[in-house]
Amino acid sequence: MGDLAIFYEWAMFAVRWLHVVTAIAWIGSSFYFIALDLGLRQTPSLPPLAHGEEWQVHGGGFYHIQKYLVAPEFLPEHLTWFKWESYATWFSGAMLLVLLYYVGADLFLVDRNVLDVPSWVAILLSAGSIVLGWLLYDALCRSPIGQSTTGLMLVLFAILVAMSWGYTQLFTGRAAMLHMGAFTATIMTANVAMIIIPNQKIVVADLKAGRVPDAKYGRIAKQRSLHNNYLTLPVIFFMLSSHYPLAFATQWNWIIASLIFLVGVVIRHYFNTRHARKGNPHWTWAVAVILMLVIAWLSTAPKLPGAGDEALANASGERFMATEHFAEASLVVQTRCAMCHTAEPAWEGIYQAPKNVVLDNDAAIANHAHEIAIQAGWSHAMPPGNVTGMSAEERALLVQWYREGTGS
């Protein structure tokens, strides 16, 4: 089991690496094509049916790009589809969700102070809410509300606010923020997989069959692509939020999540306006800064309980508390780690427990046995710079304790 724990950590690292790489590819191509689309120019030299063109320079060469709203009179044999970046990002993200929040549901997903349910119930709520989000969003886009871009965005924002609050009533603060990212990213990937790509395939099939494609498919795909463009920055924030308790571990975390959507919208509005050559709306940066200051102020509100505030160990924690060397391991943690990982850290420059992980009681230490063994047993990541002088013997004790709890 000790070797399995190390393998599990590397599996998470590998999947996270994949997720970041594919997300860079997806976001990069998405931002590029939005900027390209907004920067297209109509010139007298355009071929028939062409909507606009753009000249660009990169990598020592020049690119001449033309866009057709429907399709040109003929298609080349080779046609590049931009979809795998989106699919790979979503699948790798889903794998991370399973590895971290579903496998570790007792610790990272379920907060007994918020909703005391078995892990399997929390997992069903998680998966169900993500699927429900796409179904509701898609229904709105297809409804009369979907005919108004502004109206649809306002209703969508109201839904996102409601989901931000709802997730905080179901899961830990950390999981609530992450689920806002998963909820939104699922909408974005489903837009690609179920709307944008199928519509493009219909156009291609019509063209090959000699039919004139219906322009509505392009309009629908463009609307969904625009939504994806505005939702990208908030998703990135949510994916990073698990490292910052000031974002997820305050009582106003749901308002913080809601305001982040507005920050993302105004920033994208600035770049979209510039790319469309419609001016430089510098006011958007002032709005973004003000919103971030409001978010920083909200984060000063009382913190949510950390894991260490729970009086009872979870199911796996009980096994670690029953081991022969638990008392010794607990003493090491409270001696070497608890000056930072406590409700009121005593270490200078540390004002809150890192990642809201509190390790000042036996139940909390037992619940975090896996993380303790990885961070301070097999590796020397904690304490940072070994500032508290944890010895090699103490690290070996933590590993021995972990092996006892896992039966390895």
C-alpha positions as CSV (number, residue, x, y, z in Angstrom):
1,M,0.0,0.0,0.0
2,G,2.9,2.3,0.6
3,D,4.1,1.8,-3.0
4,L,0.5,2.2,-4.1
5,A,0.4,5.6,-2.4
6,I,3.4,6.8,-4.2
7,F,2.0,5.5,-7.5
8,Y,-1.2,7.3,-6.8
9,E,0.6,10.6,-6.3
10,W,2.5,10.1,-9.6
11,A,-0.7,9.2,-11.4
12,M,-2.3,12.4,-10.1
13,F,0.7,14.4,-11.2
14,A,0.7,12.8,-14.6
15,V,-3.0,13.5,-15.1
16,R,-2.6,17.0,-13.8
17,W,0.3,17.6,-16.2
18,L,-1.8,16.3,-19.1
19,H,-4.7,18.5,-18.0
20,V,-2.6,21.6,-18.0
21,V,-0.9,20.9,-21.3
22,T,-4.2,20.2,-23.1
23,A,-5.9,23.2,-21.5
24,I,-3.1,25.4,-22.8
25,A,-3.7,24.0,-26.3
26,W,-7.4,24.4,-26.1
27,I,-7.4,27.9,-24.6
28,G,-4.6,29.0,-26.9
29,S,-6.5,27.9,-30.0
30,S,-9.8,29.3,-28.7
31,F,-8.3,32.7,-28.0
32,Y,-6.5,32.8,-31.3
33,F,-9.6,32.0,-33.4
34,I,-11.7,34.5,-31.5
35,A,-9.1,37.2,-32.1
36,L,-8.8,36.1,-35.7
37,D,-12.6,36.2,-36.3
38,L,-12.9,39.7,-34.7
39,G,-10.0,41.0,-36.8
40,L,-11.2,39.9,-40.2
41,R,-11.4,42.6,-42.8
42,Q,-13.6,42.7,-45.9
43,T,-11.6,43.8,-49.0
44,P,-12.5,44.1,-52.7
45,S,-10.1,41.2,-53.5
46,L,-12.1,38.6,-51.5
47,P,-13.1,35.6,-53.5
48,P,-16.8,34.7,-53.8
49,L,-18.6,33.7,-50.6
50,A,-15.7,34.8,-48.4
51,H,-16.6,36.9,-45.4
52,G,-13.2,38.4,-44.5
53,E,-9.5,37.9,-44.5
54,E,-6.5,38.6,-42.3
55,W,-2.8,38.8,-43.0
56,Q,-0.5,37.7,-40.1
57,V,3.2,37.2,-39.5
58,H,4.7,34.6,-37.2
59,G,7.7,32.3,-37.1
60,G,9.5,34.1,-39.9
61,G,6.6,33.7,-42.4
62,F,3.4,35.3,-43.5
63,Y,-0.1,33.8,-43.3
64,H,-3.1,34.8,-45.5
65,I,-6.3,33.6,-43.8
66,Q,-9.8,33.8,-45.3
67,K,-13.1,32.9,-43.6
68,Y,-16.3,31.6,-45.2
69,L,-19.4,31.9,-43.1
70,V,-20.9,28.9,-44.7
71,A,-18.3,27.2,-46.9
72,P,-16.3,27.8,-50.1
73,E,-17.4,26.4,-53.4
74,F,-15.1,23.5,-52.8
75,L,-13.2,21.9,-49.9
76,P,-9.6,20.6,-50.0
77,E,-8.9,17.0,-49.2
78,H,-7.3,17.9,-45.9
79,L,-9.4,19.7,-43.4
80,T,-8.1,20.4,-39.8
81,W,-10.7,20.1,-37.0
82,F,-10.1,21.8,-33.7
83,K,-11.8,19.6,-31.2
84,W,-9.3,17.1,-29.6
85,E,-7.8,19.9,-27.4
86,S,-11.2,20.4,-25.8
87,Y,-12.0,16.7,-25.4
88,A,-8.6,15.9,-23.9
89,T,-8.9,18.8,-21.5
90,W,-12.3,17.7,-20.2
91,F,-11.4,14.0,-20.0
92,S,-8.1,14.7,-18.1
93,G,-10.0,17.1,-15.8
94,A,-12.7,14.4,-15.2
95,M,-9.9,12.0,-14.3
96,L,-8.5,14.5,-11.8
97,L,-11.9,15.0,-10.3
98,V,-12.2,11.2,-9.8
99,L,-8.7,10.7,-8.4
100,L,-8.8,13.6,-5.9
101,Y,-12.4,14.3,-5.0
102,Y,-14.1,11.0,-5.6
103,V,-11.3,8.6,-4.3
104,G,-10.7,11.1,-1.5
105,A,-14.3,12.0,-1.0
106,D,-14.2,11.6,2.8
107,L,-11.6,14.3,3.1
108,F,-11.9,16.6,0.1
109,L,-15.5,16.4,-1.1
110,V,-17.7,15.8,2.0
111,D,-17.8,18.4,4.7
112,R,-19.8,17.0,7.7
113,N,-20.4,20.5,9.0
114,V,-22.2,21.4,5.7
115,L,-24.0,18.2,4.6
116,D,-23.4,14.9,6.5
117,V,-23.9,12.3,3.7
118,P,-22.0,9.1,2.7
119,S,-19.3,9.6,0.1
120,W,-21.3,7.8,-2.6
121,V,-24.2,10.3,-2.2
122,A,-21.8,13.2,-2.5
123,I,-20.3,11.7,-5.6
124,L,-23.7,11.3,-7.2
125,L,-24.6,14.9,-6.3
126,S,-21.3,16.0,-7.9
127,A,-21.8,14.1,-11.2
128,G,-25.5,14.8,-11.3
129,S,-25.0,18.6,-10.9
130,I,-22.5,18.8,-13.7
131,V,-24.7,16.9,-16.1
132,L,-27.7,19.0,-15.0
133,G,-25.8,22.2,-15.7
134,W,-25.2,21.3,-19.3
135,L,-28.8,20.3,-19.9
136,L,-30.2,23.5,-18.3
137,Y,-27.7,25.7,-20.3
138,D,-28.5,23.9,-23.6
139,A,-32.2,24.2,-23.0
140,L,-31.8,28.0,-22.4
141,C,-29.8,28.4,-25.6
142,R,-32.5,26.6,-27.6
143,S,-35.3,28.6,-26.0
144,P,-36.6,32.1,-27.1
145,I,-34.2,33.5,-24.5
146,G,-31.3,32.2,-26.6
147,Q,-32.2,34.6,-29.4
148,S,-30.9,37.4,-27.3
149,T,-27.2,37.2,-26.6
150,T,-27.3,39.7,-23.8
151,G,-30.5,38.2,-22.2
152,L,-29.0,34.8,-22.4
153,M,-25.8,35.9,-20.7
154,L,-27.7,37.6,-17.9
155,V,-29.8,34.5,-17.2
156,L,-26.7,32.3,-17.4
157,F,-25.0,34.5,-14.9
158,A,-28.0,34.2,-12.5
159,I,-27.7,30.4,-12.8
160,L,-24.0,30.5,-12.1
161,V,-24.6,32.6,-9.0
162,A,-27.2,30.1,-7.8
163,M,-24.8,27.2,-8.5
164,S,-22.0,28.9,-6.6
165,W,-24.2,29.2,-3.6
166,G,-25.6,25.7,-4.0
167,Y,-22.3,24.0,-4.2
168,T,-21.3,25.6,-0.9
169,Q,-24.3,24.0,0.7
170,L,-23.2,20.5,-0.5
171,F,-19.4,20.2,-0.4
172,T,-16.3,21.6,1.2
173,G,-15.3,25.1,0.2
174,R,-12.4,23.7,-1.8
175,A,-14.7,21.3,-3.7
176,A,-17.3,23.9,-4.2
177,M,-14.9,26.2,-6.1
178,L,-13.5,23.2,-8.1
179,H,-17.0,22.1,-9.0
180,M,-17.8,25.6,-10.4
181,G,-14.8,25.1,-12.7
182,A,-16.0,21.5,-13.6
183,F,-19.6,22.7,-14.1
184,T,-18.5,25.5,-16.4
185,A,-15.8,23.5,-18.3
186,T,-18.4,20.8,-19.0
187,I,-20.7,23.4,-20.6
188,M,-17.7,24.6,-22.7
189,T,-16.7,21.1,-23.9
190,A,-20.2,20.0,-24.5
191,N,-20.6,23.1,-26.7
192,V,-17.8,21.9,-28.8
193,A,-18.8,18.2,-28.8
194,M,-22.5,18.5,-29.2
195,I,-23.1,21.8,-31.0
196,I,-20.0,23.3,-32.7
197,I,-18.5,20.2,-34.3
198,P,-21.8,18.6,-35.3
199,N,-22.9,21.8,-36.9
200,Q,-19.7,22.1,-38.9
201,K,-20.0,18.5,-40.0
202,I,-23.5,19.2,-41.3
203,V,-22.2,22.1,-43.3
204,V,-19.4,19.9,-44.7
205,A,-21.8,17.1,-45.6
206,D,-24.1,19.5,-47.4
207,L,-21.3,20.9,-49.3
208,K,-20.0,17.6,-50.4
209,A,-23.5,16.5,-51.5
210,G,-23.9,19.6,-53.6
211,R,-26.4,21.3,-51.3
212,V,-26.3,24.8,-50.1
213,P,-25.6,24.7,-46.3
214,D,-28.0,26.5,-44.0
215,A,-26.2,29.6,-42.5
216,K,-28.0,29.0,-39.1
217,Y,-25.6,26.3,-38.2
218,G,-22.7,28.7,-38.3
219,R,-24.6,31.3,-36.3
220,I,-25.4,28.8,-33.6
221,A,-21.9,27.5,-33.4
222,K,-20.5,31.1,-33.2
223,Q,-22.8,31.9,-30.3
224,R,-21.6,28.9,-28.3
225,S,-18.0,29.7,-29.2
226,L,-18.5,33.2,-27.9
227,H,-19.8,31.8,-24.6
228,N,-16.8,29.6,-24.3
229,N,-14.6,32.6,-24.9
230,Y,-16.1,34.5,-22.0
231,L,-16.2,31.5,-19.6
232,T,-12.5,30.6,-20.1
233,L,-10.8,32.9,-17.5
234,P,-13.2,32.0,-14.7
235,V,-12.6,28.3,-15.3
236,I,-8.8,28.9,-14.9
237,F,-9.4,30.8,-11.7
238,F,-11.5,27.9,-10.2
239,M,-8.9,25.3,-11.2
240,L,-6.2,27.3,-9.4
241,S,-8.4,28.2,-6.4
242,S,-7.7,25.0,-4.4
243,H,-4.3,26.3,-3.6
244,Y,-5.7,29.5,-2.0
245,P,-7.9,29.3,1.1
246,L,-8.7,33.0,0.9
247,A,-10.7,32.1,-2.2
248,F,-12.5,28.9,-1.1
249,A,-12.4,28.9,2.7
250,T,-14.4,32.0,3.6
251,Q,-18.2,32.3,4.3
252,W,-18.5,34.5,1.2
253,N,-16.8,32.1,-1.2
254,W,-19.9,31.8,-3.3
255,I,-20.0,35.5,-3.9
256,I,-16.3,35.5,-4.7
257,A,-17.0,32.8,-7.3
258,S,-19.8,34.9,-8.8
259,L,-17.7,38.0,-9.0
260,I,-14.9,36.1,-10.7
261,F,-17.3,35.5,-13.7
262,L,-17.7,39.3,-14.0
263,V,-13.9,39.8,-13.8
264,G,-13.4,37.3,-16.6
265,V,-16.1,38.9,-18.7
266,V,-14.7,42.5,-18.5
267,I,-11.2,41.3,-19.3
268,R,-12.3,39.3,-22.3
269,H,-14.4,42.3,-23.4
270,Y,-11.3,44.4,-23.5
271,F,-9.3,42.0,-25.7
272,N,-12.3,41.2,-27.9
273,T,-12.9,44.9,-28.5
274,R,-9.3,45.5,-29.3
275,H,-9.1,42.6,-31.7
276,A,-12.2,43.9,-33.5
277,R,-10.5,47.2,-33.9
278,K,-13.3,49.0,-32.1
279,G,-11.2,50.9,-29.6
280,N,-9.4,50.3,-26.3
281,P,-11.9,50.2,-23.5
282,H,-9.5,50.8,-20.7
283,W,-12.3,51.2,-18.2
284,T,-12.6,47.4,-18.2
285,W,-9.3,47.2,-16.3
286,A,-10.6,49.6,-13.7
287,V,-13.7,47.5,-13.2
288,A,-11.6,44.3,-12.9
289,V,-9.3,45.9,-10.3
290,I,-12.3,47.2,-8.3
291,L,-14.0,43.7,-8.4
292,M,-10.7,42.1,-7.3
293,L,-10.5,44.5,-4.4
294,V,-14.0,43.6,-3.4
295,I,-13.1,40.0,-3.6
296,A,-10.0,40.6,-1.4
297,W,-12.2,42.4,1.1
298,L,-14.8,39.6,1.1
299,S,-12.0,37.1,1.8
300,T,-11.3,38.8,5.2
301,A,-14.6,37.5,6.5
302,P,-14.5,34.6,9.1
303,K,-13.0,31.5,7.6
304,L,-14.9,28.3,7.1
305,P,-13.9,25.4,9.5
306,G,-10.8,23.6,8.4
307,A,-10.4,19.8,8.3
308,G,-8.8,20.0,11.8
309,D,-12.0,21.5,13.2
310,E,-13.7,18.2,12.9
311,A,-13.9,16.3,16.2
312,L,-14.2,12.8,14.6
313,A,-12.0,10.9,12.2
314,N,-13.4,9.7,9.0
315,A,-13.5,6.0,8.1
316,S,-9.9,5.8,6.9
317,G,-8.7,8.1,9.7
318,E,-10.1,5.6,12.3
319,R,-7.7,3.0,11.0
320,F,-4.7,5.3,11.4
321,M,-5.7,6.2,14.9
322,A,-5.8,2.5,15.9
323,T,-2.2,1.9,14.8
324,E,0.7,1.1,17.2
325,H,2.7,4.2,16.4
326,F,-0.2,6.8,16.1
327,A,0.6,8.6,19.3
328,E,4.3,9.0,18.3
329,A,3.3,10.2,14.8
330,S,0.8,12.6,16.2
331,L,3.4,14.1,18.5
332,V,5.8,14.6,15.5
333,V,3.1,16.4,13.5
334,Q,2.0,18.6,16.3
335,T,5.6,19.4,17.2
336,R,6.9,20.0,13.6
337,C,3.8,21.0,11.7
338,A,1.1,22.5,13.9
339,M,2.7,25.9,14.3
340,C,1.5,26.6,10.8
341,H,-1.3,24.1,10.3
342,T,-3.5,25.4,13.1
343,A,-6.5,27.7,13.4
344,E,-4.2,30.6,14.5
345,P,-0.7,29.9,13.1
346,A,2.2,31.0,15.4
347,W,4.9,31.1,12.6
348,E,5.8,34.6,11.6
349,G,4.4,35.4,8.1
350,I,1.8,32.6,8.2
351,Y,-1.6,34.1,8.8
352,Q,-3.8,31.1,8.1
353,A,-3.3,27.3,7.8
354,P,-1.9,26.5,4.3
355,K,-4.7,25.2,2.1
356,N,-6.9,25.4,5.2
357,V,-5.4,22.2,6.5
358,V,-5.5,22.2,10.3
359,L,-3.4,19.6,12.0
360,D,-3.7,20.4,15.7
361,N,-5.7,17.4,16.9
362,D,-5.6,13.7,16.5
363,A,-8.7,13.3,14.3
364,A,-7.3,15.8,11.7
365,I,-3.9,14.2,11.7
366,A,-5.4,10.8,11.1
367,N,-7.7,12.1,8.3
368,H,-4.6,13.6,6.5
369,A,-2.4,10.5,7.0
370,H,-1.8,10.1,3.2
371,E,-0.8,13.8,2.7
372,I,1.4,13.8,5.8
373,A,3.2,10.6,4.6
374,I,3.8,12.0,1.1
375,Q,4.7,15.5,2.1
376,A,6.8,14.9,5.3
377,G,7.6,11.2,5.1
378,W,8.7,10.0,1.7
379,S,9.6,13.5,0.6
380,H,11.0,16.5,2.4
381,A,8.5,19.0,1.0
382,M,7.2,19.7,4.5
383,P,8.1,21.5,6.7
384,P,9.3,24.0,4.0
385,G,13.1,24.2,4.1
386,N,12.8,21.9,7.2
387,V,12.5,25.1,9.3
388,T,11.3,23.1,12.3
389,G,14.1,20.6,12.1
390,M,12.2,17.4,11.4
391,S,14.7,14.5,11.7
392,A,15.2,11.5,9.3
393,E,14.0,9.3,12.2
394,E,10.8,11.3,12.5
395,R,10.2,11.1,8.8
396,A,10.7,7.3,8.9
397,L,8.3,7.1,11.8
398,L,5.6,8.9,9.7
399,V,6.1,6.4,6.9
400,Q,6.0,3.5,9.3
401,W,2.8,4.8,10.8
402,Y,1.2,5.2,7.3
403,R,2.2,1.6,6.4
404,E,0.6,0.3,9.6
405,G,-2.6,2.1,8.8
406,T,-2.7,0.7,5.3
407,G,-1.6,-2.7,6.3
408,S,1.4,-2.7,4.0
